[in-house]
Amino acid sequence: MILLDGKKVAEAIKEELKNEIAKLVEQGKNIPGLVAILVGENPASEIYVRSKAKDCAEIGMRSKVEKLGPDTSEETLLKLVEKYNQDKDYHGILVQLPLPKHINEDKIIEAISPKKDVDGFSPVSVGNLVIGKDTFASCTPAGIQELLVRYGIETKGKHVVVLGRSNIVGKPIANIMLQKKAGANSIVTICHSAAKDLSLFTKQADILIAAIGSPNFVKAEMVKDGVVVVDVGINRIEDKNSAKGYKIVGDVDFEGVSKKASFITPVPGGVGLMTRAMLLKNTFKAYLNFGE
Ligand SMILES: NC(=O)c1ccc[n+]([C@@H]2O[C@H](COP(=O)([O-])OP(=O)(O)OC[C@H]3O[C@@H](n4cnc5c(N)ncnc54)[C@H](OP(=O)(O)O)[C@@H]3O)[C@@H](O)[C@H]2O)c1
């Protein structure tokens, strides 16, 4: 069994981007920039945004956090997004979700220029992904594919079984793996909670991608020998031995499944770190494609 080490690969991606940005600085060129817009006071969102800004700083990417109060109107937010759509120093715009209830999230996401939609959540980006055009794929699924590619895992003609059909993981990763492209070209099955017997599908998987949000759900008897397992789940479960009183586990019972798997991601240390690295990569891509 080989660990799909998201930490190592994410570090490698960051190192590559850092070198590219250093070259731009040397040449006296503008550098890529990412603005994160945070509305309200959600502690988890604050942590996410802070870690994204820290990632940018590590690789020399310009970054800014726009922190707005919880009563910010939809109109004010739309104006701010529009301001950054025009700003030549910020090539990626990220609006941290969830937004306060009085703001229509769809409207805000749709207002982000598709050229700067580095989260890949807008209907334009999603549509382009589905029809196989070059676009920004959202960061978690893009990170999953990158991990598979960097470990040299064959995907062409392989049966990829995706557990979960959310718009941020399940559907986009299924669409990515379906494309007739390198690092994809797979036979894809998407499963969800209406499946009567999930094992029927999971046992057929050459590559199993679990994104259901249910701790240790996938057991050894549900997979075949040699399966490649990507565990997207991030679940908090009680742990009396930990000072915090909890620990983070994935959707896959790592202990059992890793005995049968050829490759498997750990949780933590797998997909989560890839998600962060791909946001930087998408921002660099936005700079290359549309920056000056
Ligand atoms: N590592 C990362 O960077 C990252 C990023 C995003 C999410 N996550 C984690 O990934 C997990 C999934 O996130 P999400 O946002 O995709 O979750 P979500 O929006 O809650 O979607 C969960 C999906 O799983 C399906 N599902 C739930 N229980 C199931 C079961 N027993 N059998 C079959 N399907 C089942 C649901 O089916 P229905 O559609 O029928 O309800 C739904 O499609 C969570 O643990 C989340 O924290 C990690």
PDBQT file of the ligand as one rigid body, heavy atoms in Angstrom, charges set to zero:
ROOT
HETATM    1  N1  LIG A 301     -10.839  17.689   1.960  1.00  0.00    +0.000 N 
HETATM    2  C1  LIG A 301     -11.460  18.785   1.549  1.00  0.00    +0.000 C 
HETATM    3  O1  LIG A 301     -10.839  19.744   1.155  1.00  0.00    +0.000 OA
HETATM    4  C2  LIG A 301     -12.952  18.804   1.564  1.00  0.00    +0.000 A 
HETATM    5  C3  LIG A 301     -13.656  19.692   0.764  1.00  0.00    +0.000 A 
HETATM    6  C4  LIG A 301     -15.048  19.622   0.764  1.00  0.00    +0.000 A 
HETATM    7  C5  LIG A 301     -15.689  18.684   1.548  1.00  0.00    +0.000 A 
HETATM    8  N2  LIG A 301     -14.953  17.863   2.339  1.00  0.00    +0.000 N 
HETATM    9  C6  LIG A 301     -15.584  16.822   3.173  1.00  0.00    +0.000 C 
HETATM   10  O2  LIG A 301     -16.115  15.843   2.301  1.00  0.00    +0.000 OA
HETATM   11  C7  LIG A 301     -17.322  15.311   2.831  1.00  0.00    +0.000 C 
HETATM   12  C8  LIG A 301     -18.428  15.536   1.812  1.00  0.00    +0.000 C 
HETATM   13  O3  LIG A 301     -18.588  16.912   1.615  1.00  0.00    +0.000 OA
HETATM   14  P1  LIG A 301     -19.726  17.528   0.689  1.00  0.00    +0.000 P 
HETATM   15  O4  LIG A 301     -19.703  18.984   0.833  1.00  0.00    +0.000 OA
HETATM   16  O5  LIG A 301     -19.602  16.916  -0.652  1.00  0.00    +0.000 OA
HETATM   17  O6  LIG A 301     -21.011  16.931   1.475  1.00  0.00    +0.000 OA
HETATM   18  P2  LIG A 301     -22.575  17.094   1.226  1.00  0.00    +0.000 P 
HETATM   19  O7  LIG A 301     -22.885  18.320   0.468  1.00  0.00    +0.000 OA
HETATM   20  O8  LIG A 301     -23.192  16.856   2.563  1.00  0.00    +0.000 OA
HETATM   21  O9  LIG A 301     -22.906  15.852   0.286  1.00  0.00    +0.000 OA
HETATM   22  C9  LIG A 301     -22.832  14.542   0.758  1.00  0.00    +0.000 C 
HETATM   23  C10 LIG A 301     -23.211  13.602  -0.352  1.00  0.00    +0.000 C 
HETATM   24  O10 LIG A 301     -23.048  12.279   0.118  1.00  0.00    +0.000 OA
HETATM   25  C11 LIG A 301     -24.244  11.543  -0.092  1.00  0.00    +0.000 C 
HETATM   26  N3  LIG A 301     -24.399  10.597   1.003  1.00  0.00    +0.000 N 
HETATM   27  C12 LIG A 301     -24.503  10.848   2.323  1.00  0.00    +0.000 A 
HETATM   28  N4  LIG A 301     -24.607   9.715   3.024  1.00  0.00    +0.000 NA
HETATM   29  C13 LIG A 301     -24.585   8.701   2.116  1.00  0.00    +0.000 A 
HETATM   30  C14 LIG A 301     -24.667   7.300   2.203  1.00  0.00    +0.000 A 
HETATM   31  N5  LIG A 301     -24.776   6.667   3.374  1.00  0.00    +0.000 N 
HETATM   32  N6  LIG A 301     -24.591   6.574   1.068  1.00  0.00    +0.000 NA
HETATM   33  C15 LIG A 301     -24.465   7.186  -0.125  1.00  0.00    +0.000 A 
HETATM   34  N7  LIG A 301     -24.385   8.525  -0.283  1.00  0.00    +0.000 NA
HETATM   35  C16 LIG A 301     -24.451   9.276   0.833  1.00  0.00    +0.000 A 
HETATM   36  C17 LIG A 301     -25.367  12.566  -0.123  1.00  0.00    +0.000 C 
HETATM   37  O11 LIG A 301     -26.433  12.043  -0.862  1.00  0.00    +0.000 OA
HETATM   38  P3  LIG A 301     -27.779  12.888  -1.224  1.00  0.00    +0.000 P 
HETATM   39  O12 LIG A 301     -27.368  13.853  -2.311  1.00  0.00    +0.000 OA
HETATM   40  O13 LIG A 301     -28.716  11.867  -1.676  1.00  0.00    +0.000 OA
HETATM   41  O14 LIG A 301     -28.162  13.592   0.045  1.00  0.00    +0.000 OA
HETATM   42  C18 LIG A 301     -24.660  13.745  -0.804  1.00  0.00    +0.000 C 
HETATM   43  O15 LIG A 301     -24.723  13.642  -2.192  1.00  0.00    +0.000 OA
HETATM   44  C19 LIG A 301     -17.530  16.023   4.159  1.00  0.00    +0.000 C 
HETATM   45  O16 LIG A 301     -16.954  15.239   5.191  1.00  0.00    +0.000 OA
HETATM   46  C20 LIG A 301     -16.744  17.308   4.006  1.00  0.00    +0.000 C 
HETATM   47  O17 LIG A 301     -16.300  17.833   5.238  1.00  0.00    +0.000 OA
HETATM   48  C21 LIG A 301     -13.609  17.888   2.346  1.00  0.00    +0.000 A 
ENDROOT
TORSDOF 0
